[in-house]
Each structure stands twice: as structure tokens, then as C-alpha cells.
């Protein structure tokens, strides 16, 4: 398979998404699948949802168009994304229209994950442990781990869908990063699927970037999360270096935001399922950044995570093991600085400030002498 075919697939997905999105927008308004403003949301007017339907249809249509030319790819992997994604999109679209309960949405996500695992036998088979050989995982561990990963990433993308173009742009960056990694590893299946998904997202993003004309809704955020989770299993289950960390970095923005949200709600003694206005994008808006600047800044963070994943995958193991703790510490400091954990609890920043004062006093005393 040559590069031209990948480019044509990307272009086809982009074009179909670009054409379908305006029709989906009208359909969303017609069926009443709209998003009304409230105290948690930043938009001030009713917006059509169901953008995820356009993304999915563009992805599926471009894949079906490419089937005759595809060679050397795993068909079961593609159908896992399509069929599991169909369930996710249907559940998400129903939620966009009538707001399903969290339990019903979770059941839909579990059904899609089970299709991937049992219907197409796609799961995390082993884990690479530093300075040791790969450890095979028995089904008793690999199956629940895979289901947990798919459901977790699916919901992580959903949590960051709070500003125009945010979830779509971050998902596009994660997809592009996965595409680059797949090219480096020669994984034809992931290259094809990433090229199609990326084109579908970018075609929709033209209508979704601030000021948005349509929202992706749960149909979009859940489908993108599901797709990225499945593609990461396909792309990194056989990575030779830090195979567990690389997909975490690729999805660094949504996963870290989800992790911080869980910690924040534990610290505040509130239920984990209760929504709040302290996510990354909320904190940046509260610091005075504009809507567009906030989205672009988070794009930059996502690109940094993506580049870190690519670089770490190529570094010697001992260098990666040194770089990872530094990266995690920097992430934690940044989270404390913007108040994503708490507006008052900032232990590491307080420690650094105290250390800085002592250092300044020491330097001043030495200069006086």
C-alpha cells in the first residue's frame, strides 16, 4: 500500500464529513437534538448536536469506499471500530436527543467494548516491563483491562467536550500522533483507520471551531473516545518500549483531566459522577483566557503530549525512565498552578515557594558578606 492511498482515504473522509455536517445540523434541529445553555455551559444560545453522526458516517463511508483497494490490513480491527462505534453513536445520539441516564450510557459503552473483545478478539495481550521480557496476560486479566481501558478513554473524551472545537481538536491531535506512531511501526491497519478518522474529524472541525455552528454531542465525543481507545490497543499492544505509557501520553489531555477531576472530587468529598466547573478548560477561562485562546492553549498541551510520546518511544529505556517522572512532576505543578485540583491546596507549589525564599535569603546573605 502506498502513501497516495492513505492520502486519498484521508481526503475522501474529509470531503464526506464536510458535505454531511450541514445536513446533520439541519436534521438535529428538526428532531430537537439541541443543546440549551445552562449554568455549567459557556454557550449562550441553543445549538444543534449530533455532530458525531457526521463524523461516524464520514468514517464508515470512506472506509467502505476504500475496501477494494485495501491490502495487508486486518479487516476484523476495522469492523470492530465500525460495529462497536455504531452502538456508541446510537447511544450517544439518543442521549443528545433525550438525555439518557448514566447507567444506560455505560451499558452501551460496555456492549461496544464487549464487541471489540469477544466479537473480534482484540485485547491487550501483554505488558512490557522495564528491564524484563514481555509478560503475557491471561484472559482473566487482559479482558477486564481492555474493557476498562475502552470505557475509560471513551468517557475521558466526553469530559473535555466543553468548548467549541476542544474535544474534536484534541482527538484530531491524538489521532495524528497515533498515525505517526503507526507509520514508524509499519502498522498498516492503524495507518488506514487513523487517516480516515483524522479526515472525518477535521471536516467536522471546520463547523465546530469557535464560534461553533454545531456541537458533536455525546454521539461524537463517545465515538471519538471509543475509536481512540480501540486504535491505541491495535497500535501499541506490540510496542517495544514503554508500551503502557505511550498511549497514556497520546491521550494525555483527556486522561489527565479525568484523573484530576476524580482527585478533585475526592478532596472536596463530592460524588465522582457529579459534574463541576473545574475542568482544565474551565480553569483557563477563569484565569482570563478567551474562549479561542483556551482551546488553542489546550491544543498546544495536546501537541506537547503527542510529541513526548513519539520521542519517548525512540529513546533508550533508561532515559525514558528518567524523563517520565520529570514530565509527571511538571504536569502536577501545572495542574496546581491553574487550580485544577483545588484553589487552596497546592502542596508542591507551596514547597517550591518556601525553597525559593530560603534560597533567596541564602544568596542575599552571601552577597552582603
N, C-alpha and C positions, 0 to 999 in steps of 0.2 A: 504494500500500500504506500502511495507516495504522498508528499506534503500537499499537493494540489487537491487531492480528495478530501483531506482534512479541512482545507480552506473552503472548498465548495460546500461541505457539510455545515461549517460554521455560517457561511453566507446564506445558505438555504434556511437555516434555523432563525437567523437574524431577520431575514425578509418575511418569513411567515409570521413571526412574532410581531413585527412592525405592522403587518397588514391586519392581523387578527385582533390586536389590542383595542382599536377603536370600536370594533363590533362587540367585543366582550364588554366594553364600557357601557354601550347602549343597552345591552342585554341585562347587565347588573342593575341599571336604573329601572328597566322595565319590570324585573321580578322583585324589585325592592331590596336587593342586596347592597345596602348602602351603610356607610359609617357616619353616625351622628356625633358631633363634638360633645365632650363632657369634661369634667374637672381634671382628668388624667391626660387628655389628649391635647396636642398643640394646634391642630387644625380648627378652624372656626366656621366651617361650612360643611354641609352634607357631601360626602364623597362616595362614588361608586367603588365597590370592592370587586372581588372575583378576578383580579389581575392574574392570579395563579393559574386560572383556567387557560388563559392565553399562553402563558409560559409552558404549561404542560402540553397543550395541543401543538405548539410550535416544535417542541422537543420530539413528540411522538411522530408528527407528520414528517419532519426532516429525517428521522431515523428510518421510517418506512420507505421514504424516497431513496435512501442510501443503501438499503439491504442488497439490491442486485450487485452493487459494486464493492461491498464489504468482503474482506478476505482476511483470515488469520485472527479473527476476534472470537470471543466466547459469547455465543448467542444467548446462553442462559443468563449471563450477567445483565445483558441489555433488557431482556424480558423481565427480569427481576425488578429493575428500576421502573419499567413501564407499567407492569401489573400492580406492583406494590404502590407505585406512585399514583395509579388510578384510584386506588382505595383512599389514599391520603387526600387527593384532590377532591374527591366526592365528599368525604367527611368535612374537609375544610370549607368547601363551598356551602354545604348545609349549615355550617357554623356561621359563615358570612351572612347567610340569609336569616337564620332563626336563633343563633347563639345556643349551640348545644352545651350540655353540661360537661365539665372537665372529665368525668368518668367515661362518657360516650366517646369523646375525642381520644382518650387514652386507649379505649378498646379498639378504635380504628387504627391507631398507631401500632398497637400490638399485633393486629391482624396483618398489617403490611410487613412488619418485621418478621412474623412467622412465615409469610410467603417467601421472603428472602432466604430464611434459614432452612425451612423444610421443603418448600416448593422448588428451590433452585440450588440448595446445598451450598450457600455462600455464608461463610462464617470465619471468625478469627481462629486459625488452626494452631498457631504457636506464637510465643513471645520471645524476642531476643533479649537475653540478659547480658549486660556488660561483662566482658572478660570471661564469658562462658558460652557454651553452644546453645543453639536454639532449643527451647523447651516446648515440646508438643503438649497441647492442652486436650484433655479428654473432653468428650461431648458434654459431660456433666458441668464443665466449666465454660467451654467455648460457646455453647448455645446461649446460656443466660448472659454471658459477657457481650455477645454480639447483639442480642435483643436490647440489653441495657444501653449499649453504645448508640444503636439506631434511634431508640426512643429519646435518649438524652440529647443528641445532636438535633433531632427534629424539633424538640421544644426550645433548644437554645437559640436557633434562628428565629423562632416565633417571638421570643422575649425581646430581641433587639429591634423588632419591627415597630419602631415608634416615631420615626421621622421620614419625610419624603425621601425615597431613594436609598435609605440606610440599609435595610436588610438585603435589597437587591444588589446594591453596590458591594457590600461586604461579601455576599455569596458569590458574586462575579469574581472578586479578587481571590477568594478561596478556591473557586473552580479553576481559575487561571494558574494558580500555584500548583494545584493537583495536576493540571495539564503539563506544566513544565516538568514536574517530578516524573510523570508517566513517560514523557519523551526521553528523559535521562535514563529511565529503566527499560525503555523499549516495550512498554505495556500497551499494545495496540488497542485492546478493548477500552481501557481507560482514556486513551487519547481520543478515540472516536466519540465516546459518550461525553467527555468534558468539552470537546469542541462544539457539539450540538447543544449542550446545556448552556454553555457560555454565550453562544449566539442567541438562544432563546431569552436569556436574562437581559442581555444588552438591548435587544429590540424592545423589550418591555420598559427598560430603564429610561428610555427616551421620553416616555409618557409619565414616568413615576418620579423622576428627579424634581426637586423643588423649583417652582411650585407644581405639585403633582396634579395630574388630570384624572388619575385612577390609583387606587391602592391595590396591592397584591392580595390583601386579606389573609386569612388563615389558609386558604387554598394555595396561596403562593409560598408563604413562609414555611408552612409544614412540608410542602413538596420539596422546596429547596433544601431544607434540613435533612429530610429523608434521603434525597439524592446525594448530598454531600457525604452523609454517613455511609451510604452503600458504596459510593465511589472510593472512599477512604479505605474501606475494607478490601476492595479489589486492588487498590493501588499500593497499599503499604503492608499487606499481610506477608509479603516476601521481601521487604526492605532489609538490607544487610546491616543497617546501623540505626540504633535508637528507634526501632520500628514503632514503638508505642508513643514516643514523644513527638515524632514528626507530624502525624495527623492532628495531635493536640495543638501544635503551633500553627498549622494551616488554618485551623478553626479557632485561633487564639482569641479573637474579639468576642464572638458569641459565647464560647465556653467560659472565658474568664468573667464575663459579665454575669453569666448564670451562677458561677461559683461565688462571686461577690454578693449576689442577691441572696443566696442561701445563707451565707455567713452573716450578712446584714440583718436578715430576719431572725436568725438565731440570737444575735446580740440584742436585738430590740424586743425579743420574746414575742414575736408575731408569727402566725402560721406561714409556712413556706409558700403556700398556694395563694396568699393574699397579695394582690398587685400593689405597687407603690410607685413613687416618682423619684426614685434614687438610682435608676439605671445610669449607665455611662452617659448616654445622650442627655438625660435629664440634668445630670451634674454639670456637664459642659454648658448647657443652656443657662443654668443658674449662675455660672461663673461669668456670664455676659457675652458668650459667643452667639453669633446669629445662627439661624436655622441652617443655612447653607454652609457656613464655616464649621459648624459642629459636625455635619455629615462629612465634609471634606477632611476634617481632622481625624475622624474615625477611619475613613478610607486610608489615611496615611498610617495609622496604627496597624490596620489590617495588612497593608503592604509590608510594613516592618516585620510583622509576624511571618508573612509568607516568605520573605527573603531570608529570615532567620532559619526557617525550616529547610529551605534549599541549601543554604550554606552549611548548616549543621549536618545535613545528610552527606556532605562531601568531606567533612573534617575528620581528622584522626579521632578515635574514640576518647582518648584522654583529654583532648582539647574540648570536645563536646561536653564531657562531664564537668569541666571547669566553667565553661560558658553558660551552661544551663542554670546553675544556682545564681549566677550574676544576673541573668535575664529575669529569673523569677523574683529576685530582690528588687530589681528596677521596676518590675510590674507592680509589686506590692507598694513600693514607695509612691509610684504614680497614682495608684488607687487611693492611698491615704491622702495624698495632696489634693485631689479633687473631691474628697469626701464621699466616695462611693460606699465605703464601709459604714462610716459614721462621721457626723460633723464635728464630734468632740474627741472620739477615741482614735488617736494617731500615735501609737507607741513607738514605732520605728522613727518617724519624723521627730518626735519629742526627744528621743535618744540622740539622734543626729544633731539636733539643735543644742542639746546640752554638751555634746562632744565638741561642737563648733565653738561654743563660748569658752570652754576650758582651753581649747587650742588657741583662740584669740588672746586670752589672758596670758597664756604662756609666752606667746610671740611678743606681746606688748612688754612683758617683764624683761624679756631678753633684750629688746631694743633699748629700754630705759637704762639697762646696765651698760 
